[in-house]
Amino acid sequence: MCRNIRQLHNFEPPATGDEITSAALQYVRKVSGSTRPSQANQAAFDRAVAEVAEATRTLLDHLVTTAPPRDREVEAAKARARAAVRYGT
């Protein structure tokens, strides 16, 4: 899976439409092997992004968990710390 796709489930506040669309776009780019499709493929590319985003929204709406919601700022700080260790900054 593309490392730019972030987990969207169980956050407070919930994932936004922009986050879901961004994840869908990354997925379609990865699967298609193209960051910018040709004009001939643009409609199919856009339709795929919309369908993946809708499927993602449906999935997120139906998932249940007993775990407490995670805080976005805390998770972002953890990611920055991991990156600092990984890249030595």
C-alpha positions as a Python dict, from the first residue, in 0.01 Angstrom:
ca = {
    (1, 'M'): (0, 0, 0),
    (2, 'C'): (114, 350, -67),
    (3, 'R'): (281, 497, 240),
    (4, 'N'): (112, 834, 180),
    (5, 'I'): (-228, 686, 257),
    (6, 'R'): (-298, 748, 624),
    (7, 'Q'): (-527, 561, 859),
    (8, 'L'): (-857, 749, 881),
    (9, 'H'): (-1057, 539, 1126),
    (10, 'N'): (-1112, 620, 1493),
    (11, 'F'): (-996, 981, 1507),
    (12, 'E'): (-1157, 1269, 1685),
    (13, 'P'): (-1274, 1467, 1497),
    (14, 'P'): (-1362, 1213, 1226),
    (15, 'A'): (-1194, 1211, 886),
    (16, 'T'): (-1298, 1496, 661),
    (17, 'G'): (-1416, 1466, 304),
    (18, 'D'): (-1086, 1614, 187),
    (19, 'E'): (-887, 1351, 376),
    (20, 'I'): (-1097, 1073, 227),
    (21, 'T'): (-1066, 1215, -125),
    (22, 'S'): (-689, 1255, -84),
    (23, 'A'): (-655, 893, 26),
    (24, 'A'): (-870, 781, -270),
    (25, 'L'): (-656, 986, -509),
    (26, 'Q'): (-335, 832, -372),
    (27, 'Y'): (-483, 483, -406),
    (28, 'V'): (-596, 538, -767),
    (29, 'R'): (-258, 690, -856),
    (30, 'K'): (-81, 389, -710),
    (31, 'V'): (-303, 133, -880),
    (32, 'S'): (-299, 309, -1217),
    (33, 'G'): (72, 389, -1206),
    (34, 'S'): (-4, 746, -1310),
    (35, 'T'): (-8, 1072, -1120),
    (36, 'R'): (-161, 1259, -1412),
    (37, 'P'): (-368, 1053, -1655),
    (38, 'S'): (-390, 1137, -2023),
    (39, 'Q'): (-693, 1329, -2147),
    (40, 'A'): (-829, 1002, -2283),
    (41, 'N'): (-817, 848, -1935),
    (42, 'Q'): (-909, 1152, -1723),
    (43, 'A'): (-1280, 1069, -1696),
    (44, 'A'): (-1210, 710, -1589),
    (45, 'F'): (-948, 831, -1341),
    (46, 'D'): (-1183, 1088, -1187),
    (47, 'R'): (-1468, 837, -1170),
    (48, 'A'): (-1240, 586, -994),
    (49, 'V'): (-1134, 847, -736),
    (50, 'A'): (-1498, 933, -666),
    (51, 'E'): (-1599, 567, -632),
    (52, 'V'): (-1306, 482, -403),
    (53, 'A'): (-1383, 788, -190),
    (54, 'E'): (-1748, 682, -162),
    (55, 'A'): (-1650, 326, -69),
    (56, 'T'): (-1408, 463, 190),
    (57, 'R'): (-1675, 689, 342),
    (58, 'T'): (-1917, 393, 359),
    (59, 'L'): (-1652, 179, 526),
    (60, 'L'): (-1562, 446, 783),
    (61, 'D'): (-1930, 508, 859),
    (62, 'H'): (-1988, 139, 935),
    (63, 'L'): (-1673, 46, 1129),
    (64, 'V'): (-1717, 9, 1504),
    (65, 'T'): (-1458, 0, 1778),
    (66, 'T'): (-1442, 1, 2154),
    (67, 'A'): (-1105, 179, 2156),
    (68, 'P'): (-1104, 544, 2253),
    (69, 'P'): (-1064, 786, 1960),
    (70, 'R'): (-710, 897, 1887),
    (71, 'D'): (-604, 1258, 1893),
    (72, 'R'): (-476, 1390, 1559),
    (73, 'E'): (-213, 1615, 1716),
    (74, 'V'): (-69, 1336, 1930),
    (75, 'E'): (-50, 1102, 1630),
    (76, 'A'): (114, 1376, 1417),
    (77, 'A'): (375, 1432, 1689),
    (78, 'K'): (449, 1058, 1698),
    (79, 'A'): (490, 1056, 1319),
    (80, 'R'): (730, 1352, 1333),
    (81, 'A'): (934, 1174, 1601),
    (82, 'R'): (954, 857, 1391),
    (83, 'A'): (1063, 1062, 1089),
    (84, 'A'): (1331, 1238, 1292),
    (85, 'V'): (1473, 903, 1399),
    (86, 'R'): (1446, 759, 1047),
    (87, 'Y'): (1606, 1055, 869),
    (88, 'G'): (1840, 1165, 1146),
    (89, 'T'): (1708, 1519, 1174),
}
